[in-house]
């Protein structure tokens, strides 16, 4: 057998085309973003910081600490770098490495260390290869990239990291990547004798190294890398694996602020077209709904309002004209819901909190405050904006509950502060136990758990109570018509206005407005691709909210025309059902793209997707509820009621 690399000899585990990195805004935006991060100027021949991160696989979603595998360790011991809360939650564990690199100093066939594999090591490495685990290295805060070729679409793109090893089709021979050729690009700082690292690529090899004789150990098989005459480093019990590396420095015209473009701007034209298709698809749905409202609702409403406000003539009295339509329910349309008004208030308030969290996070990311170079920054932004928006949840739920004439305001406030976070934390804790049982680096340490609880009970809960206090001090929402004491009887409804049909149909169009962008979001979450097209996401998010509002208004109007005034819950559930289709789509994505091979992967994936879908249910439901409330107040304030 001859020496092998990613493109010949043994075949690697299949890599999915969806690993392709989504596009990035032009380099100008990248420059604005990345200039906010730290600048590392390295003088010639200075030591270049080399770090390692977690070992990851998109098939298992269970990351491991780098040194839990039989890889070379630093001579001065393993040191952890200070991770932030977001890095802990995403499983990042950044540590020092034994590789010693100097700026602009090439190295050839440098022996790193030799490792004798035990039976346990062999089993762990083979399992890692079968499950597609990859190294993740960092130099100067820049992740290692390996060149990948997509045979289906005939494109070349960069992927983070490189595979631990290879196996053949029959899985009889397993080879470890024990030699790496490190390509580093550097750019001179203008007017200074200093340089910046602007590119980091790795090409892995598997080669059965031989040690030459002499006082200083040296490798005699490095020339076989080019000729391909040496065999691979097979993973066997008792095998001695010699780890080595080459370093090649190359001058580059790439500016420091644009060095992330290879990750964020790959296949720019084709993927951009997909995003623009998503925007066009969403915009057409909004135009369709807007046209429906303009042509049907506004036309019918103007006719109805004119008819209802017309002074009856003698001819009308003679014909004893009987009114029909939505005016007949004017005395009941704003009657508080009879079932679970407190729960509805809590859900609307939590939905408002999540809506504000999503909006501010996307805006901050779109303008460039959340750089991919700052690991964990997006997760921290989500947590902080959610916590700070607790006052919004308290205010909305309190005022709505007061409008429903509720009396247990303390209970409502406590539910608002604890209901959704308790569900999320319970699921998160159960999934964290799974990571702990596998010894995964994704397991959140106890101290970080305490930080999460401090954010929850130390900031979020007090803000919810403060918002609730302000909400209860405000007057209840006023309505343009008076509610009668005796409820009106609701006539039988046609099948297309039944509750189940309206709820299921209400979420189809909003889901259709966002499902294309949802694919890229899921790819970023579960396959490790960078997502940095937040400008597109902001447009799609806006279109999603407009679609939810418009479809709920249409459904509410048809319901009132058939004299059914129980719209409170239905308006929330009809637009909130968008989350159901998101969850179903994520199940299809999981089956076709993720291709899991562990039961724990099912639990992790659907556990987190259930939390996300529940949050989307509350957020879209809140929009539908608010749109229907505004619509009903508007139309009933336009008619005269005897």
Protein Blocks (a to p, Z undefined) as FASTA:
>chain_A
ZZddfkgcjadddddfklpccddddfklmmmmmmmpccddddehiacdddddddddfklo
pacdfklpccdddfkbpadddddfklmmnopacdddfbdcdehiacehiafbdcdddfkl
mmmmmmmmmnopacdddeehiacddddddfklopacddehjdfbdcdfkomaccddfbdc
ddddddddehiacdddfbdcdddddddddddedjbdcdfklmmmmnopaccddddehiac
dddddddddddfbdfklmmmmmmmgoklmmmmmmmmmmmmmmmmmmmmmmmmmmmmmmmm
mmmmmmmmpccdfklmmnopacedjklmmmmmmgccfbhkllmmmmmmmmmmmmmmmmmm
mmmmmnopacfklghklmmmmmmmmmmmmmmmmmmmmmmmmmnopablmlmmmmmmmmmm
mmmmmmmmmmmmmmmmnopaklccfklmmmmmmmmmmmmmmmmmmmmmmmmmpccdddfb
dcdfbdcddddddfklgfklmmmmmmmmmmmmmmmmmmmmmmmmmnopacfbfklmmmmm
mmmmmmmmmmmmmmmmmmmmnopablmlmmmmmmmmmmmmmmmmmmmmmmmmnopabfkl
mmmmmmmmmmmmmmmmmmmmmmmmmmmmmmmmmmmmmpccZZ
